[in-house]
Amino acid sequence: MLIRFKKSFEKIAMGLLSFMPAEKELKTLQQTIKAYETEKDWQLFLWKEEEDIIGALGVLLKENEEVEIQHVSVNPSYRQQGIGKKMVFALKDIYSNKTIIPNEHTESFFEKCRETGSSQ
């Protein structure tokens, strides 16, 4: 289930985002989390299964009815199970009236999701 980020989930969100290549440095990671907390156009979602938060998906809401996926990250213990794709498909449900697009960091993953189709 895709849930909205809350301050109480900050540490786990930072841990998940740290798996993104562009977020390796602590200072950069802290700036990213701060943007998700303070910028109205930045939205961070977390993927929760049972009691565990195992994924993060961050988006930028653009003025032209586009939602740009900035971050997609899944706990390494849960990779190769379709969690990332489930997050993208759940995001499409949330923003059904907008166009979901990737950025340069998420483009290759986004293309894999397209190839699979939206039937998950």
N, C-alpha and C positions, 0 to 999 in steps of 0.2 A: 504494500500500500504506500502510495506517495503522500507524504505529509509535509507541511510547511516547516521551514527551519524556525527554531526558537532559540533564544539565548542560552537556555539550559542545555542545548545540544551542541554548544560551541566546540567543545574539545573533540567530540566524535566527528563533527563536520570538518574540523581542521585536519584530523587524522585521515579522513577519506580524501579530502582535497589534496593532501600532500602527495598522493599517488599520481597526480597530474604532473607531467614533466615541467610545465611552466611554473609550478607552485612548490618547487623543492626548497627554496630559501625561506626561512622562517619569517623574515620581514615581509616578503612578497605575500606569503600565506596570510599573515596578519592583516595586511592591507586588503586582501581579497575578502576575508571574513568581515572586516569592517564595512566594506562596500555593500555586501549582502545585508548587513544589519541596518545601514543608514540610507542607502540610495533606493528611492521608490521604484526605479526601473530594473533593479537587480533583485531577482527572486531565487532563493535557494530551497530546494526540496530534498527531503531525505526519504530513502526507501526502507520501510520497516516490515520485517517478517517476524511474526510472533512478537517477542519482546526485544529483538535485536534490530538495530539500525545498521544496515549493511551496504548502503549505497547513497551517493549524493549526486544531484543533478542541478546545475546552476544555469540560469537563463538571464538574458537581457531583453527587456520588453522594448521594442523599437517603435518609433512613431508611425511607421508605414504598415501597421498590422502584422508585423513579423515578430516572432519570438526566436531569438538566437541562442542556441545551446552553447554555453561557454565552458561548462565542466560536466563530465560524466565520469564517475568513479565508483568502483565496487570493491569492497573488501576482498583481498586476494584469496581468502578461504572460500569465497562464494563465486569466484569467476568461472566462466565457461558453463554457466547454468541459465543463461538468458536473462539475468537480472537487469543488466543495462538496457536491453531491448524492452523489457517490461516497463522500465522507467520512462523511456522515450514514448512508448505507446500510451502510458498513463498521462504523460504531459500533453500528448495530442488530444486526449479526451478533455483535459482541463481547458486547453486553449483551442477548442474545436473551431472557433470562428477566426483563427489567425493561422498564418503560415509558419511552420516550424522550419528553421534553417540552422545549419551548423556554422561554427567559425572555423578558422584554420586548424585549431587544436582538436576539434571534435568531428571534422569532416569525414575522415576515413571510417570511424565508428558509425556515424550517421548513415553513410552509404551502405554499410552492412545491414543496418536495420531496414533500409528501404528494400534491399534484395530479398529479405525474409518476408516482407509484406506486413500488414497491420492486423493479422488475425490472432495475435497472442493476447 
